[in-house]
Amino acid sequence: MQTNFKTFQLKDPRTAEVERILRKCVHCGLCTATCPTYVLLGDERDSPRGRIYLIKEMFEKGRKATPAVQHHVGRCLSCLSCTTTCPSGVDYMHLVDHARAHIEETGRRSLKDRLVRRVLATVLPHPRRFRLALAGARLARPFLGAIRRVAPKEVVAMLELAPMGLTRRPAYAGPGTAATKGERRKRVILLAGCAQQVLRPEINDATIRLLARRGVDVEVAPNAGCCGALVHHMGMEAQGREMARRNVAAWLKLMEKGGDPVDAIVINASGCGTTVKDYGHMLKGDPEYAEVAAKIAGMTRDVTEFLAAYDMGPPRRWSSLRVAYHSACSMQHGQRITEEPRQLLRNAGFTVVDVPEGHLCCGSAGTYNILQPEIARDLRDRKAANIKSTRPDIVATGNIGCIAQLGPAMDMPIAHTVELLDWAYGGPVPRGLEALARHAHDVPGPATRYEVA
């Protein structure tokens, strides 16, 4: 793509990177066929190519964000399906990140929009606040019909997404170490996350049990928190970078404490994994954190990515349950992890079936299902119909956002991949799968050498 930036404009690091990304685009339009919003809406401005033109004009002419740019860039899911499709290697992820930051700095939003975004940024990344917010949502849920008539669509979406029941207390809470009682084979640091440990703490519990049972010490660092994805994708660049710095500092301190070297930073929410793997880019201009952030990014692994390269041994239980594997966008497009989760589930005894239109987003995308509820609902229903067409017993995915998004639209249980693996390798039945427990049978053989301390 030909660009016409002035020399003085390119002295700004953000503009210079935008220009480098834009010049790779060749206008081919292959991205439009795999873009969920274009497939759904049919508007060129709601395709990657259309958004690229809008972003180019905004930066090239040095303009503040117009309502049109704000509207169409705001409809982008950041699912990154376009990057998987693009033959020219356009770095759309960072391009739209820069656009969102510019929109946040220069665009004009209504008071309602500013308040909603501020509430999301203030509540969701903080587990205690989020837990309190969910308690309030449960109290308001009986009045949802009346609330729909008077409240903004974003508030209604929050209430609809809020789980009705109380979440279980986690078995492993707060910082600390879950140590194997057997031979220690690996040492990893686990990101406990923010929303996930409130919505479904069993995911962290299953991850810790599964790893520690197989000879891996699992540590959660004090002071580590939200990865920064939620605010970063809303254009709150400074806040996202501050969260990244806090995590890098917390993990570095744990790594320098002594003992065996840390083999990996393990992430069990693929949306977080995509962001943590990008810490090197996010903090590349920070003289204090650039080098260590790049190191952290390089040793970050999704839990299935880590397990795929690790000797899991035979499962303790075996079943022929049909599992529809929903590959989260942040997993297949953001991290390019596609086969590992499927193979792990097959090795654990499950029959894995692929979902039609598996490349299209389910509509979760961080806070997207709150900020763009109509589009998110249409994408969810499309995804749910495709999943149901495979007639599975269970749906598996590697991202808490997808679980929360798809759960209300499914008539079958949905669980995290690691919960199913933990069950197969000796852990408890995952929540919602109790009725299917009779289909799993113990495998004869010696007891595992590893137990969790």
PAFIMAR-818203 format. One record per residue (C-alpha): residue in three letters; y, z, x; residue number from 0. Coordinates in steps of 0.02 Angstrom, whole numbers, plus 50000, padded with zeros to 5 digits. Each point is the difference from the previous one (the first is absolute). Layout:
<atoms>
type ala&v Y&w Z&u X&seq NUM
...
</atoms>
This chain:
<atoms>
type met&v 50000&w 50000&u 50000&seq 0
type gln&v 50171&w 49952&u 50068&seq 1
type thr&v 50121&w 50146&u 50010&seq 2
type asn&v 50188&w 50005&u 50029&seq 3
type phe&v 50038&w 50174&u 50062&seq 4
type lys&v 50156&w 50027&u 50104&seq 5
type thr&v 49984&w 50070&u 50176&seq 6
type phe&v 50088&w 50162&u 49954&seq 7
type gln&v 49880&w 50026&u 49854&seq 8
type leu&v 49849&w 49992&u 50114&seq 9
type lys&v 50066&w 50146&u 50102&seq 10
type asp&v 49943&w 50111&u 49857&seq 11
type pro&v 49814&w 50043&u 50029&seq 12
type arg&v 49955&w 49989&u 49815&seq 13
type thr&v 50081&w 49830&u 49978&seq 14
type ala&v 49923&w 49935&u 50160&seq 15
type glu&v 49826&w 50048&u 49941&seq 16
type val&v 50032&w 49925&u 49829&seq 17
type glu&v 50050&w 49837&u 50084&seq 18
type arg&v 49842&w 49997&u 50107&seq 19
type ile&v 49891&w 50026&u 49848&seq 20
type leu&v 50090&w 49869&u 49895&seq 21
type arg&v 49980&w 49865&u 50131&seq 22
type lys&v 49810&w 50008&u 49984&seq 23
type cys&v 50000&w 49950&u 49816&seq 24
type val&v 49961&w 49815&u 49971&seq 25
type his&v 50032&w 49997&u 49810&seq 26
type cys&v 49817&w 49953&u 49967&seq 27
type gly&v 49985&w 50108&u 49843&seq 28
type leu&v 49819&w 50050&u 50029&seq 29
type cys&v 50057&w 50180&u 49975&seq 30
type thr&v 50048&w 49968&u 49819&seq 31
type ala&v 49819&w 49976&u 49946&seq 32
type thr&v 49949&w 50174&u 50059&seq 33
type cys&v 50158&w 50096&u 49951&seq 34
type pro&v 49963&w 50113&u 49850&seq 35
type thr&v 50177&w 49995&u 49930&seq 36
type tyr&v 50010&w 49810&u 50011&seq 37
type val&v 49827&w 49980&u 49923&seq 38
type leu&v 50055&w 50115&u 49860&seq 39
type leu&v 50181&w 49945&u 49972&seq 40
type gly&v 50006&w 49820&u 50065&seq 41
type asp&v 50176&w 50022&u 50069&seq 42
type glu&v 50029&w 49929&u 50174&seq 43
type arg&v 50120&w 50143&u 50037&seq 44
type asp&v 49857&w 50120&u 49971&seq 45
type ser&v 49894&w 49916&u 50134&seq 46
type pro&v 50005&w 50036&u 50187&seq 47
type arg&v 50080&w 49831&u 50035&seq 48
type gly&v 50134&w 50029&u 49869&seq 49
type arg&v 50037&w 50175&u 50064&seq 50
type ile&v 50010&w 49933&u 50177&seq 51
type tyr&v 50138&w 49880&u 49946&seq 52
type leu&v 50094&w 50141&u 49913&seq 53
type ile&v 49984&w 50114&u 50152&seq 54
type lys&v 50052&w 49859&u 50118&seq 55
type glu&v 50158&w 49966&u 49903&seq 56
type met&v 50044&w 50185&u 49989&seq 57
type phe&v 49984&w 50031&u 50187&seq 58
type glu&v 50064&w 49832&u 50059&seq 59
type lys&v 50161&w 50015&u 49900&seq 60
type gly&v 50019&w 50184&u 50038&seq 61
type arg&v 50005&w 50044&u 49816&seq 62
type lys&v 49972&w 50162&u 49911&seq 63
type ala&v 49846&w 50000&u 49890&seq 64
type thr&v 50034&w 49907&u 49838&seq 65
type pro&v 49917&w 50051&u 49834&seq 66
type ala&v 49888&w 49845&u 50012&seq 67
type val&v 49936&w 50047&u 50173&seq 68
type gln&v 49978&w 50179&u 49947&seq 69
type his&v 49903&w 49947&u 49844&seq 70
type his&v 49879&w 49879&u 50080&seq 71
type val&v 49970&w 50094&u 50163&seq 72
type gly&v 49976&w 50156&u 49893&seq 73
type arg&v 49858&w 49911&u 49911&seq 74
type cys&v 49905&w 49974&u 50163&seq 75
type leu&v 49844&w 50110&u 50011&seq 76
type ser&v 49988&w 49992&u 50190&seq 77
type cys&v 49817&w 49962&u 49970&seq 78
type leu&v 50006&w 49882&u 50150&seq 79
type ser&v 49881&w 49874&u 49922&seq 80
type cys&v 50124&w 49869&u 50059&seq 81
type thr&v 49978&w 50051&u 50182&seq 82
type thr&v 49812&w 49976&u 49986&seq 83
type thr&v 50030&w 49826&u 49929&seq 84
type cys&v 50144&w 49944&u 50111&seq 85
type pro&v 49945&w 49871&u 50132&seq 86
type ser&v 50160&w 50025&u 50101&seq 87
type gly&v 49986&w 50187&u 50026&seq 88
type val&v 50162&w 50046&u 49911&seq 89
type asp&v 50025&w 50189&u 50018&seq 90
type tyr&v 50045&w 50023&u 49817&seq 91
type met&v 49965&w 50188&u 50005&seq 92
type his&v 50141&w 50037&u 50120&seq 93
type leu&v 50114&w 49869&u 49923&seq 94
type val&v 49993&w 50081&u 49829&seq 95
type asp&v 50017&w 50173&u 50080&seq 96
type his&v 50164&w 49945&u 50080&seq 97
type ala&v 50057&w 49925&u 49835&seq 98
type arg&v 49964&w 50162&u 49906&seq 99
type ala&v 50094&w 50103&u 50128&seq 100
type his&v 50150&w 49882&u 49985&seq 101
type ile&v 49991&w 50009&u 49811&seq 102
type glu&v 49995&w 50189&u 50005&seq 103
type glu&v 50152&w 50003&u 50114&seq 104
type thr&v 50107&w 49868&u 49914&seq 105
type gly&v 49935&w 49973&u 49823&seq 106
type arg&v 50067&w 50081&u 49842&seq 107
type arg&v 49878&w 50087&u 49884&seq 108
type ser&v 50026&w 50082&u 49832&seq 109
type leu&v 50009&w 50190&u 49992&seq 110
type lys&v 49831&w 50002&u 49915&seq 111
type asp&v 49919&w 49897&u 50139&seq 112
type arg&v 50077&w 50108&u 50135&seq 113
type leu&v 49939&w 50159&u 49917&seq 114
type val&v 49822&w 49934&u 49974&seq 115
type arg&v 49985&w 49943&u 50180&seq 116
type arg&v 50071&w 50164&u 50065&seq 117
type val&v 49877&w 50100&u 49895&seq 118
type leu&v 49854&w 49897&u 50066&seq 119
type ala&v 50057&w 50019&u 50180&seq 120
type thr&v 50028&w 50187&u 49978&seq 121
type val&v 49839&w 50043&u 49907&seq 122
type leu&v 49855&w 49883&u 50042&seq 123
type pro&v 49992&w 50024&u 50190&seq 124
type his&v 49994&w 50190&u 49981&seq 125
type pro&v 49836&w 50071&u 49930&seq 126
type arg&v 50072&w 50163&u 49931&seq 127
type arg&v 50140&w 49913&u 49908&seq 128
type phe&v 49882&w 49866&u 49938&seq 129
type arg&v 49878&w 50131&u 49936&seq 130
type leu&v 50140&w 50084&u 49902&seq 131
type ala&v 50057&w 49832&u 49931&seq 132
type leu&v 49824&w 49964&u 49938&seq 133
type ala&v 49993&w 50169&u 49914&seq 134
type gly&v 50162&w 49954&u 49910&seq 135
type ala&v 49930&w 49829&u 49955&seq 136
type arg&v 49848&w 50080&u 49919&seq 137
type leu&v 50114&w 50106&u 49891&seq 138
type ala&v 50100&w 49845&u 49949&seq 139
type arg&v 49850&w 49887&u 49970&seq 140
type pro&v 49970&w 50054&u 49817&seq 141
type phe&v 50175&w 49937&u 49961&seq 142
type leu&v 49977&w 49831&u 50085&seq 143
type gly&v 50022&w 49902&u 49838&seq 144
type ala&v 50173&w 50072&u 49971&seq 145
type ile&v 50045&w 49988&u 50184&seq 146
type arg&v 49959&w 49813&u 50000&seq 147
type arg&v 50138&w 49972&u 49871&seq 148
type val&v 50139&w 50085&u 50099&seq 149
type ala&v 49953&w 50011&u 50184&seq 150
type pro&v 50019&w 49866&u 50137&seq 151
type lys&v 49844&w 49895&u 50032&seq 152
type glu&v 49979&w 50080&u 50172&seq 153
type val&v 49987&w 50175&u 49925&seq 154
type val&v 49873&w 49937&u 49873&seq 155
type ala&v 49899&w 49919&u 50140&seq 156
type met&v 49998&w 50164&u 50098&seq 157
type leu&v 49933&w 50094&u 49849&seq 158
type glu&v 49869&w 49868&u 49963&seq 159
type leu&v 49938&w 50004&u 50180&seq 160
type ala&v 49993&w 50190&u 50011&seq 161
type pro&v 49821&w 50066&u 49983&seq 162
type met&v 49969&w 50106&u 49847&seq 163
type gly&v 49880&w 50124&u 50079&seq 164
type leu&v 50028&w 50123&u 50140&seq 165
type thr&v 49946&w 49940&u 50172&seq 166
type arg&v 49872&w 50098&u 50097&seq 167
type arg&v 50049&w 50113&u 50142&seq 168
type pro&v 49956&w 49922&u 50168&seq 169
type ala&v 49861&w 50075&u 50103&seq 170
type tyr&v 50100&w 49965&u 50158&seq 171
type ala&v 50185&w 50033&u 49978&seq 172
type gly&v 50142&w 50006&u 50126&seq 173
type pro&v 49993&w 49976&u 50188&seq 174
type gly&v 49846&w 50048&u 50099&seq 175
type thr&v 49835&w 49936&u 50067&seq 176
type ala&v 49837&w 49961&u 49912&seq 177
type ala&v 49877&w 50011&u 50144&seq 178
type thr&v 49823&w 49938&u 50006&seq 179
type lys&v 49869&w 50134&u 50034&seq 180
type gly&v 49894&w 49875&u 50093&seq 181
type glu&v 50034&w 49890&u 50149&seq 182
type arg&v 50181&w 49946&u 50003&seq 183
type arg&v 50007&w 49811&u 50019&seq 184
type lys&v 50181&w 49960&u 49953&seq 185
type arg&v 50166&w 50085&u 49965&seq 186
type val&v 50123&w 49926&u 49875&seq 187
type ile&v 50163&w 50046&u 49915&seq 188
type leu&v 50008&w 49972&u 49812&seq 189
type leu&v 50159&w 49961&u 49906&seq 190
type ala&v 49989&w 50112&u 49846&seq 191
type gly&v 50131&w 49896&u 49910&seq 192
type cys&v 50114&w 50049&u 49857&seq 193
type ala&v 49962&w 49936&u 49824&seq 194
type gln&v 49815&w 49981&u 50037&seq 195
type gln&v 49970&w 50184&u 50038&seq 196
type val&v 50076&w 50042&u 49831&seq 197
type leu&v 49923&w 49862&u 49892&seq 198
type arg&v 49825&w 50000&u 50076&seq 199
type pro&v 49975&w 50130&u 50138&seq 200
type glu&v 49814&w 49962&u 49997&seq 201
type ile&v 50036&w 49846&u 50107&seq 202
type asn&v 50055&w 50106&u 50148&seq 203
type asp&v 49857&w 50121&u 49970&seq 204
type ala&v 49873&w 49857&u 49998&seq 205
type thr&v 50076&w 49926&u 50158&seq 206
type ile&v 49991&w 50164&u 50094&seq 207
type arg&v 49823&w 50039&u 49943&seq 208
type leu&v 49936&w 49826&u 50040&seq 209
type leu&v 50075&w 49995&u 50173&seq 210
type ala&v 49962&w 50180&u 50049&seq 211
type arg&v 49821&w 49982&u 49936&seq 212
type arg&v 49979&w 49853&u 50121&seq 213
type gly&v 50064&w 50092&u 50154&seq 214
type val&v 50187&w 49968&u 49987&seq 215
type asp&v 50129&w 50139&u 50013&seq 216
type val&v 50138&w 49968&u 49874&seq 217
type glu&v 50173&w 50075&u 50027&seq 218
type val&v 50153&w 50002&u 49887&seq 219
type ala&v 50161&w 50026&u 50097&seq 220
type pro&v 50130&w 50128&u 49950&seq 221
type asn&v 50165&w 49920&u 49945&seq 222
type ala&v 49923&w 49829&u 49966&seq 223
type gly&v 50040&w 49934&u 49827&seq 224
type cys&v 50037&w 49840&u 49903&seq 225
type cys&v 49979&w 49844&u 50106&seq 226
type gly&v 50170&w 49935&u 49939&seq 227
type ala&v 49935&w 49850&u 49904&seq 228
type leu&v 50067&w 50054&u 49830&seq 229
type val&v 50181&w 50013&u 50056&seq 230
type his&v 49991&w 49860&u 50129&seq 231
type his&v 49947&w 49875&u 49866&seq 232
type met&v 50147&w 50054&u 49893&seq 233
type gly&v 50118&w 49949&u 50141&seq 234
type met&v 50034&w 50178&u 50057&seq 235
type glu&v 49976&w 49951&u 50181&seq 236
type ala&v 50072&w 50154&u 50085&seq 237
type gln&v 49897&w 50119&u 49894&seq 238
type gly&v 49841&w 49902&u 50033&seq 239
type arg&v 50030&w 50002&u 50187&seq 240
type glu&v 50031&w 50187&u 49998&seq 241
type met&v 49832&w 50027&u 49915&seq 242
type ala&v 49918&w 49889&u 50131&seq 243
type arg&v 50081&w 50100&u 50141&seq 244
type arg&v 49941&w 50164&u 49925&seq 245
type asn&v 49820&w 49940&u 49991&seq 246
type val&v 50002&w 49926&u 50175&seq 247
type ala&v 50069&w 50164&u 50069&seq 248
type ala&v 49871&w 50104&u 49906&seq 249
type trp&v 49854&w 49893&u 50057&seq 250
type leu&v 50061&w 49991&u 50179&seq 251
type lys&v 50012&w 50190&u 50007&seq 252
type leu&v 49821&w 50015&u 49939&seq 253
type met&v 49940&w 49869&u 50123&seq 254
type glu&v 50084&w 50090&u 50145&seq 255
type lys&v 49928&w 50169&u 49952&seq 256
type gly&v 49847&w 49971&u 50106&seq 257
type gly&v 49814&w 49987&u 49969&seq 258
type asp&v 49908&w 49838&u 49971&seq 259
type pro&v 50108&w 49843&u 49985&seq 260
type val&v 50044&w 49939&u 49827&seq 261
type asp&v 49901&w 49844&u 49959&seq 262
type ala&v 50099&w 49941&u 49849&seq 263
type ile&v 50130&w 50038&u 49869&seq 264
type val&v 49897&w 49980&u 49841&seq 265
type ile&v 50084&w 49946&u 49837&seq 266
type asn&v 49910&w 50001&u 49832&seq 267
type ala&v 50139&w 49920&u 49896&seq 268
type ser&v 50019&w 49817&u 50048&seq 269
type gly&v 50184&w 49995&u 49950&seq 270
type cys&v 50034&w 50139&u 50126&seq 271
type gly&v 49892&w 49913&u 50130&seq 272
type thr&v 50102&w 49841&u 49992&seq 273
type thr&v 50159&w 50100&u 50029&seq 274
type val&v 49933&w 50111&u 50140&seq 275
type lys&v 49933&w 49847&u 50090&seq 276
type asp&v 50178&w 49935&u 49992&seq 277
type tyr&v 50080&w 50154&u 50080&seq 278
type gly&v 50019&w 49907&u 50164&seq 279
type his&v 50110&w 49872&u 49912&seq 280
type met&v 50093&w 50127&u 49894&seq 281
type leu&v 50050&w 50104&u 50151&seq 282
type lys&v 50014&w 49865&u 50132&seq 283
type gly&v 50188&w 50030&u 50016&seq 284
type asp&v 49980&w 50188&u 50023&seq 285
type pro&v 50002&w 50042&u 50187&seq 286
type glu&v 49916&w 50168&u 49971&seq 287
type tyr&v 49860&w 49943&u 49885&seq 288
type ala&v 49972&w 49814&u 50031&seq 289
type glu&v 49861&w 50016&u 50129&seq 290
type val&v 49902&w 50140&u 49917&seq 291
type ala&v 50020&w 49920&u 49828&seq 292
type ala&v 49922&w 49839&u 50067&seq 293
type lys&v 49857&w 50104&u 50072&seq 294
type ile&v 49973&w 50090&u 49834&seq 295
type ala&v 50002&w 49834&u 49906&seq 296
type gly&v 49872&w 49928&u 50119&seq 297
type met&v 49875&w 50142&u 49973&seq 298
type thr&v 50018&w 50007&u 49810&seq 299
type arg&v 49846&w 49953&u 49900&seq 300
type asp&v 49960&w 49993&u 49816&seq 301
type val&v 49854&w 50117&u 49967&seq 302
type thr&v 49885&w 49853&u 49960&seq 303
type glu&v 50058&w 49909&u 50156&seq 304
type phe&v 49957&w 50154&u 50103&seq 305
type leu&v 49831&w 50026&u 49916&seq 306
type ala&v 49951&w 49817&u 50018&seq 307
type ala&v 50006&w 50019&u 50189&seq 308
type tyr&v 49906&w 50166&u 49995&seq 309
type asp&v 49814&w 50040&u 49986&seq 310
type met&v 49984&w 50070&u 49825&seq 311
type gly&v 49811&w 50011&u 50000&seq 312
type pro&v 49897&w 49984&u 49841&seq 313
type pro&v 50069&w 50063&u 49834&seq 314
type arg&v 49932&w 50157&u 49918&seq 315
type arg&v 50006&w 49922&u 49826&seq 316
type trp&v 49966&w 49824&u 49938&seq 317
type ser&v 50042&w 49912&u 49839&seq 318
type ser&v 50011&w 49826&u 49929&seq 319
type leu&v 50164&w 50033&u 49910&seq 320
type arg&v 50112&w 49847&u 49987&seq 321
type val&v 50166&w 50030&u 50086&seq 322
type ala&v 50146&w 49883&u 49970&seq 323
type tyr&v 50101&w 50011&u 50159&seq 324
type his&v 50187&w 49981&u 49969&seq 325
type ser&v 50080&w 49960&u 50166&seq 326
type ala&v 50174&w 50076&u 49998&seq 327
type cys&v 50137&w 49880&u 50057&seq 328
type ser&v 50048&w 50117&u 50141&seq 329
type met&v 49819&w 49995&u 50058&seq 330
type gln&v 49962&w 49813&u 49992&seq 331
type his&v 50173&w 49929&u 50031&seq 332
type gly&v 50092&w 50140&u 50089&seq 333
type gln&v 49861&w 50053&u 50119&seq 334
type arg&v 49883&w 49849&u 49985&seq 335
type ile&v 49851&w 50115&u 49967&seq 336
type thr&v 49884&w 49908&u 49882&seq 337
type glu&v 49815&w 50011&u 50040&seq 338
type glu&v 49985&w 50176&u 50074&seq 339
type pro&v 50014&w 50100&u 49837&seq 340
type arg&v 49879&w 49883&u 49911&seq 341
type gln&v 49870&w 50013&u 50140&seq 342
type leu&v 50013&w 50189&u 50007&seq 343
type leu&v 49967&w 50010&u 49813&seq 344
type arg&v 49851&w 49881&u 50016&seq 345
type asn&v 49931&w 50102&u 50145&seq 346
type ala&v 50015&w 50155&u 49890&seq 347
type gly&v 49890&w 49920&u 49868&seq 348
type phe&v 50123&w 49932&u 49874&seq 349
type thr&v 49999&w 49824&u 49929&seq 350
type val&v 50174&w 49932&u 50035&seq 351
type val&v 50078&w 49865&u 49892&seq 352
type asp&v 50162&w 49909&u 50035&seq 353
type val&v 50141&w 49991&u 49873&seq 354
type pro&v 50068&w 49829&u 49943&seq 355
type glu&v 50181&w 49970&u 50055&seq 356
type gly&v 49973&w 50140&u 50125&seq 357
type his&v 50151&w 49946&u 50100&seq 358
type leu&v 50121&w 50042&u 49859&seq 359
type cys&v 50084&w 50170&u 49990&seq 360
type cys&v 49956&w 50128&u 49865&seq 361
type gly&v 50185&w 50042&u 49978&seq 362
type ser&v 50003&w 50172&u 50081&seq 363
type ala&v 50095&w 49964&u 50162&seq 364
type gly&v 50072&w 50172&u 50035&seq 365
type thr&v 50138&w 50031&u 49873&seq 366
type tyr&v 49993&w 49823&u 49929&seq 367
type asn&v 49904&w 50053&u 49844&seq 368
type ile&v 50145&w 50117&u 49960&seq 369
type leu&v 50146&w 49888&u 50048&seq 370
type gln&v 49923&w 49840&u 49928&seq 371
type pro&v 49883&w 50066&u 49864&seq 372
type glu&v 49985&w 49842&u 49895&seq 373
type ile&v 49944&w 49889&u 50144&seq 374
type ala&v 49889&w 50139&u 50068&seq 375
type arg&v 49916&w 50020&u 49831&seq 376
type asp&v 49964&w 49814&u 49985&seq 377
type leu&v 49926&w 49996&u 50175&seq 378
type arg&v 49897&w 50155&u 49964&seq 379
type asp&v 49927&w 49927&u 49841&seq 380
type arg&v 49959&w 49836&u 50090&seq 381
type lys&v 49914&w 50095&u 50140&seq 382
type ala&v 49906&w 50112&u 49879&seq 383
type ala&v 49935&w 49849&u 49904&seq 384
type asn&v 49939&w 49920&u 50161&seq 385
type ile&v 49913&w 50161&u 50052&seq 386
type lys&v 49915&w 50020&u 49831&seq 387
type ser&v 49935&w 49822&u 50010&seq 388
type thr&v 49886&w 50054&u 50143&seq 389
type arg&v 49919&w 50134&u 49888&seq 390
type pro&v 50000&w 50137&u 50133&seq 391
type asp&v 49946&w 50182&u 49984&seq 392
type ile&v 50139&w 50060&u 50115&seq 393
type val&v 50162&w 49933&u 50073&seq 394
type ala&v 50038&w 50042&u 50182&seq 395
type thr&v 50162&w 49980&u 50093&seq 396
type gly&v 50085&w 50069&u 50155&seq 397
type asn&v 50172&w 50044&u 49932&seq 398
type ile&v 50055&w 50142&u 49886&seq 399
type gly&v 50136&w 49892&u 49922&seq 400
type cys&v 49869&w 49877&u 49937&seq 401
type ile&v 49895&w 50142&u 49931&seq 402
type ala&v 50148&w 50071&u 49903&seq 403
type gln&v 50051&w 49828&u 49940&seq 404
type leu&v 49831&w 49934&u 49945&seq 405
type gly&v 49923&w 50161&u 49934&seq 406
type pro&v 50082&w 49997&u 49827&seq 407
type ala&v 49949&w 49818&u 49973&seq 408
type met&v 49816&w 50021&u 50046&seq 409
type asp&v 49852&w 50052&u 49893&seq 410
type met&v 49898&w 50043&u 50154&seq 411
type pro&v 50032&w 50127&u 50140&seq 412
type ile&v 50105&w 49955&u 50151&seq 413
type ala&v 49984&w 50089&u 50166&seq 414
type his&v 50057&w 49986&u 50179&seq 415
type thr&v 49879&w 49911&u 50116&seq 416
type val&v 49984&w 50154&u 50109&seq 417
type glu&v 49950&w 50107&u 49849&seq 418
type leu&v 49853&w 49885&u 49967&seq 419
type leu&v 49951&w 50002&u 50184&seq 420
type asp&v 50012&w 50189&u 50006&seq 421
type trp&v 49887&w 50010&u 49846&seq 422
type ala&v 49872&w 49884&u 50080&seq 423
type tyr&v 50000&w 50099&u 50162&seq 424
type gly&v 49974&w 50170&u 49921&seq 425
type gly&v 50162&w 50048&u 49912&seq 426
type pro&v 50029&w 50047&u 49817&seq 427
type val&v 50011&w 49879&u 49855&seq 428
type pro&v 50179&w 49929&u 49993&seq 429
type arg&v 50108&w 50048&u 49853&seq 430
type gly&v 49966&w 49888&u 49851&seq 431
type leu&v 49829&w 49944&u 50061&seq 432
type glu&v 49899&w 50148&u 49934&seq 433
type ala&v 49913&w 49893&u 49868&seq 434
type leu&v 49939&w 49881&u 50136&seq 435
type ala&v 49927&w 50135&u 50112&seq 436
type arg&v 49824&w 49972&u 49931&seq 437
type his&v 50001&w 49825&u 50076&seq 438
type ala&v 50014&w 50069&u 50178&seq 439
type his&v 49840&w 50058&u 50084&seq 440
type asp&v 49978&w 50104&u 50156&seq 441
type val&v 49930&w 49907&u 50150&seq 442
type pro&v 49851&w 50087&u 50084&seq 443
type gly&v 50029&w 50041&u 50181&seq 444
type pro&v 50061&w 50134&u 50121&seq 445
type ala&v 50159&w 50096&u 49959&seq 446
type thr&v 50159&w 49943&u 50084&seq 447
type arg&v 50043&w 50081&u 50166&seq 448
type tyr&v 50180&w 50026&u 49949&seq 449
type glu&v 50080&w 50125&u 49883&seq 450
type val&v 50182&w 50041&u 49965&seq 451
type ala&v 50068&w 50161&u 50073&seq 452
</atoms>
